[in-house]
């Protein structure tokens, strides 16, 4: 497939794979290298581990979601479809060169706002995809239909991990700090749900990160792991950490307290009024047939499984299931195939981007108490111990 004549439409033109995610690992024809004219954008919260340790895990999570909402609102207005990945304390985007400047301007304004309101620094950087590919790294992209209403990007290769390393290097020239002072567009961003306990008969929520040490065997290793998760935990529906029965609305005070860490300070009174009105509306709306359909689709549109060169997933189950999963992961790690980091918590946290109440919404899921951040710390400690 040739995208040379229209790089901006690269992602929207990709075919969608409708089978199982494990089967996709064997379908090389569904993966296409990202165009060299595209760019990788990385956002992450500097010293997020310390912030999570200080009890700011919900703020870290919400700020990461805000960076996604900022970018999606920009590209939606431009009618451009892009792949993006939620990472708990940040996000990764692939964007065409035609929208890079406007996206980076919006993110820099969001960064300034986050520092003012939350006191946390959002690192924002970009790397040309061509520079990554020229170094022998790969960013192979596919589109996967994970449910009737949800299509997600899948990336194989180690190119995005390399971009993340470059952006976090203080000497790297693609860190952006400028701001025009404009208000970031965070319309559609919501934090209405309190911590979500695992479904009935499930004992825990597991946040898992898996990095392939042997890139030549990435497809094989990921397929083996996904197949094992399916055997141990059951289908994606059976291990889904989000269930309608466990959803509870936050109090207005909790919503405003969290939202005030993202929205500018002088907007907090208006934000309180807006949150109060939203809570009153949703309490009644969720009792209607349309509201109940929204809640069911919310589960289908929950972003609980990501492959961005690594496996990132939040699942729920029993302690015994997790032990069986770790048996295989530990074996693969001992054999030099992967590294993994795992965090166990009592609940999930979810932040939302709701463009409309039909199918125009997506819900970003993390383990409570800094699931992805702590799993990443575990993963990085193992890699450092082996000088990788």
C-alpha positions in Angstrom: 0.0 0.0 0.0 1.5 3.4 -1.1 0.8 6.5 1.0 3.4 8.7 -0.7 0.8 10.9 -2.2 -1.2 11.6 1.0 0.8 11.1 4.2 -1.8 12.9 6.3 -4.4 10.2 5.5 -2.0 7.4 6.3 -3.6 6.1 9.5 -7.2 6.6 8.4 -6.5 4.6 5.3 -5.1 1.5 7.1 -7.3 -1.6 6.9 -8.9 -2.8 10.1 -8.2 -6.3 11.5 -11.3 -8.0 12.9 -9.9 -11.2 14.4 -8.4 -11.9 17.8 -5.5 -9.8 19.0 -3.3 -12.9 19.2 -4.0 -13.7 15.5 -3.0 -10.1 14.5 0.5 -10.9 15.8 0.9 -13.3 12.8 -0.6 -11.0 10.2 2.4 -9.0 8.9 0.4 -7.7 6.0 -1.8 -5.6 8.3 1.2 -3.7 9.6 2.7 -0.8 7.7 5.7 1.3 8.7 4.8 4.8 9.7 5.8 7.4 7.0 9.1 9.1 7.5 7.3 12.5 7.3 5.3 11.7 10.5 6.4 12.6 14.0 6.3 10.9 17.4 5.1 13.1 20.2 5.7 12.1 23.8 4.1 13.6 26.9 4.9 12.5 30.4 5.0 14.0 33.9 8.4 14.6 35.2 9.1 12.8 38.5 5.7 11.0 38.3 6.9 8.3 40.6 7.5 10.8 43.4 4.1 12.4 42.7 2.4 8.9 43.0 4.3 8.2 46.2 3.0 11.6 47.6 -0.6 10.4 46.9 -1.1 12.4 43.7 -1.8 9.4 41.6 -5.2 10.6 40.5 -3.8 14.0 39.5 -1.0 12.3 37.5 -3.6 10.1 35.7 -5.9 13.1 35.0 -3.1 15.2 33.7 -2.0 12.5 31.3 -5.6 12.2 30.0 -5.7 16.0 29.5 -2.8 15.8 27.1 -4.7 13.3 25.0 -7.9 15.4 25.1 -5.8 18.5 24.1 -4.4 16.7 21.0 -7.6 15.0 20.0 -9.6 18.3 20.1 -7.0 19.8 17.8 -6.9 17.0 15.2 -10.6 16.5 15.3 -11.1 20.1 14.1 -8.6 19.4 11.3 -10.4 16.2 10.4 -7.2 14.2 10.9 -7.1 10.7 12.3 -4.1 9.7 14.4 -2.9 6.8 16.6 -2.4 7.6 20.3 -1.6 5.6 23.4 -2.4 6.3 27.1 0.4 5.5 29.5 -0.9 6.4 33.0 1.5 9.3 33.5 1.7 10.5 29.9 0.8 9.6 26.3 2.3 8.9 22.9 1.0 10.2 19.6 1.9 9.7 16.0 1.0 12.7 13.9 1.6 13.9 10.3 3.9 16.8 9.7 1.0 18.9 8.5 -0.4 19.2 12.0 2.7 19.0 14.1 3.1 22.8 14.7 -0.5 23.3 15.9 -0.5 20.2 18.1 2.8 21.2 19.8 1.5 24.7 20.4 -1.6 23.3 22.1 0.4 20.9 24.2 2.8 23.6 25.3 -0.1 25.7 26.4 -1.5 22.7 28.3 1.9 22.2 29.9 2.0 25.7 31.2 -1.5 25.4 32.5 -0.7 22.1 34.3 2.3 23.6 36.0 0.3 26.6 37.2 -2.7 24.6 38.4 -1.2 21.3 39.6 2.5 22.2 40.3 3.6 19.3 38.1 5.8 19.6 35.1 4.6 17.9 31.9 7.5 17.0 29.6 6.5 17.6 26.0 8.8 16.5 23.1 8.7 15.2 19.6 11.0 13.2 17.4 10.8 12.8 13.6 9.7 9.3 12.7 12.3 9.4 9.9 15.1 9.9 12.4 13.9 6.8 14.4 13.6 4.7 11.3 17.0 5.8 10.0 18.5 4.4 13.1 17.2 0.9 12.3 14.2 1.0 14.7 10.7 0.0 13.6 7.3 1.6 14.1 4.9 -0.7 12.4 1.3 0.3 12.7 -2.0 -1.7 12.4 -5.6 -1.0 13.3 -7.5 -3.5 15.4 -11.2 -3.7 16.2 -11.3 -4.7 19.9 -15.1 -4.5 20.1 -18.1 -3.6 17.9 -17.6 0.1 18.7 -13.9 0.4 19.4 -11.0 0.5 16.9 -7.5 0.9 18.4 -4.0 1.3 17.0 -1.4 -1.5 17.5 2.3 -0.8 17.1 5.1 -3.3 16.9 8.8 -2.5 16.9 11.0 -0.6 19.3 10.7 2.8 17.7 8.4 4.4 20.2 10.5 3.3 23.1 13.5 4.9 21.5 11.6 8.1 21.0 10.7 8.1 24.7 14.3 7.7 25.7 15.3 10.6 23.4 12.6 12.9 24.7 13.6 12.2 28.3 17.3 13.0 27.6 17.9 16.6 29.0 20.3 17.3 26.1 17.7 16.3 23.4 16.9 19.2 21.1 13.2 18.3 20.6 12.0 19.2 24.0 9.5 22.1 23.7 8.9 24.7 26.5 7.3 27.6 24.6 3.7 28.8 25.1 1.5 31.4 23.5 -0.6 31.7 26.6 -3.8 30.5 24.9 -6.3 28.4 26.8 -6.0 24.7 26.1 -9.2 23.2 24.7 -10.2 20.5 27.2 -13.8 20.2 26.2 -15.2 16.7 26.6 -12.8 15.8 29.5 -14.5 14.2 32.5 -13.5 12.7 35.8 -17.0 11.7 37.1 -16.2 8.1 38.2 -14.8 7.2 41.6 -12.4 4.3 42.1 -13.9 1.2 40.5 -13.7 -2.1 42.4 -13.1 -5.2 40.3 -16.2 -7.1 39.1 -17.9 -9.6 41.4 -15.8 -12.7 42.2 -12.7 -10.9 41.1 -10.1 -10.2 43.8 -7.7 -7.7 42.4 -6.8 -5.4 39.5 -3.4 -6.1 37.8 -1.6 -3.4 35.8 1.0 -5.0 33.5 3.8 -3.8 31.3 5.8 -6.1 29.1 8.8 -5.1 27.0 10.3 -7.5 24.5 14.0 -7.9 25.1 14.6 -9.9 21.9 13.0 -7.7 19.2 13.5 -10.4 16.6 11.0 -12.6 18.5 8.6 -9.8 19.5 5.6 -11.1 17.5 6.2 -14.7 18.8 6.6 -13.6 22.4 3.6 -11.3 22.4 1.4 -14.0 20.8 2.5 -16.5 23.4 1.7 -14.1 26.3 -1.6 -13.0 24.9 -2.7 -16.6 24.4 -1.6 -17.4 28.0 -3.6 -14.5 29.3 -6.6 -15.7 27.4 -6.2 -19.2 28.9 -5.7 -18.0 32.4 -8.1 -15.1 32.6 -10.6 -15.8 29.9 -11.7 -13.5 27.1 -11.2 -9.7 27.2 -14.8 -9.4 28.5 -14.2 -11.9 31.3 -11.0 -10.1 32.5 -12.5 -6.6 32.0 -11.8 -4.5 35.2 -14.7 -2.1 34.5 -18.3 -3.2 35.1 -21.5 -1.2 35.2 -22.5 -2.6 38.5 -19.3 -1.2 40.2 -19.5 2.3 38.7 -20.1 5.1 41.3 -20.2 8.8 40.6 -17.7 11.0 42.5 -19.0 13.7 44.7 -19.1 17.1 43.1 -16.4 18.1 45.6 -14.1 15.3 44.5 -14.6 16.2 40.8 -13.9 19.9 41.4 -10.8 19.2 43.5 -9.3 17.0 40.8 -10.4 19.2 37.8 -9.0 22.2 39.5 -5.6 20.6 39.1 -6.0 20.7 35.4 -8.1 23.7 34.6 -6.7 27.2 35.2 -7.3 28.6 38.7 -9.5 31.5 37.8 -11.9 29.1 36.2 -12.5 27.0 39.3 -15.8 28.7 40.4 -17.2 28.2 36.9 -15.9 24.6 37.0 -17.7 24.0 40.3 -21.0 25.2 38.9 -20.4 23.1 35.7 -19.6 20.0 37.7 -22.6 20.4 40.0 -24.9 20.8 37.0 -23.2 17.8 35.3 -23.7 15.6 38.4 -27.4 16.5 38.6 -27.9 15.8 34.9 -26.0 12.5 34.9 -27.8 11.2 38.0 -31.1 11.4 36.1 -29.7 10.6 32.6 -28.2 7.2 33.7 -31.7 6.1 34.7 -33.0 6.6 31.2 -32.8 4.0 28.4 -30.2 6.1 26.5 -28.2 6.5 29.7 -28.2 2.8 30.3 -27.0 2.2 26.8 -24.3 4.7 27.4 -23.1 2.8 30.4 -22.9 -0.4 28.5 -21.0 1.2 25.7 -18.7 2.8 28.3 -17.4 -0.7 29.1 -16.8 -1.6 25.5 -15.0 1.7 24.9 -12.7 1.4 27.9 -9.0 1.4 26.9 -7.6 -1.5 28.9 -5.3 -3.1 26.3 -2.6 -1.3 24.5 0.4 -2.4 22.3 2.7 0.5 21.6 5.8 -1.6 21.1 5.1 -2.9 24.6 2.1 -4.7 26.0 0.2 -2.4 28.4 -2.9 -3.8 30.0 -5.2 -3.5 33.1 -7.0 -6.7 33.9 -9.0 -8.1 36.9 -9.2 -11.6 38.3 -8.1 -13.8 41.2 -4.8 -14.0 43.0 -4.4 -17.6 41.7 -4.9 -16.4 38.1 -2.2 -13.7 38.5 0.2 -16.2 40.0 -0.3 -18.5 36.9 0.3 -15.5 34.7 3.5 -14.6 36.5 4.8 -18.1 36.2 5.0 -17.8 32.4 6.3 -14.2 32.5 9.0 -15.0 35.0 10.1 -18.0 32.7 10.2 -15.8 29.6 12.1 -13.2 31.5 14.7 -15.7 32.8 15.1 -16.9 29.2 16.0 -13.4 28.1 12.9 -12.8 25.9 11.1 -10.1 27.9 11.1 -7.8 30.8 7.9 -7.2 32.8 6.6 -4.9 35.5 3.4 -5.6 37.4 1.3 -3.7 40.0 -1.6 -5.0 42.1 -4.3 -2.8 43.3 -7.8 -2.9 44.8 -9.5 -0.9 42.1 -9.3 0.8 38.7 -9.3 4.5 38.0 -11.0 5.9 34.9 -10.9 9.3 33.2 -13.0 10.0 30.1 -13.1 12.0 26.9 -16.8 12.4 25.8 -17.3 14.2 22.5 -20.9 12.9 22.4 -23.0 10.4 24.3 -23.5 8.0 21.4 -20.2 6.4 20.3 -18.0 9.6 20.5 -16.4 8.7 23.8 -13.3 6.8 25.1 -12.4 5.9 28.7 -8.8 5.6 29.8 -8.2 3.0 32.5 -5.3 2.6 35.0 -4.8 0.6 38.1 -5.5 2.6 41.3 -2.6 4.0 43.3 -0.5 4.6 40.2 -0.8 1.3 38.4 1.1 2.1 35.2 3.6 4.3 37.0 4.5 1.7 39.5 4.5 -1.1 36.9 6.9 1.0 34.8 9.2 1.6 37.8 9.3 -2.2 38.4 10.2 -2.7 34.7 12.9 0.0 34.7 14.5 -1.3 37.9 14.9 -4.8 36.3 16.4 -3.2 33.1 18.8 -1.0 35.1 19.9 -4.0 37.2 21.0 -5.6 33.9 22.4 -2.3 32.5 19.9 -2.0 29.6 
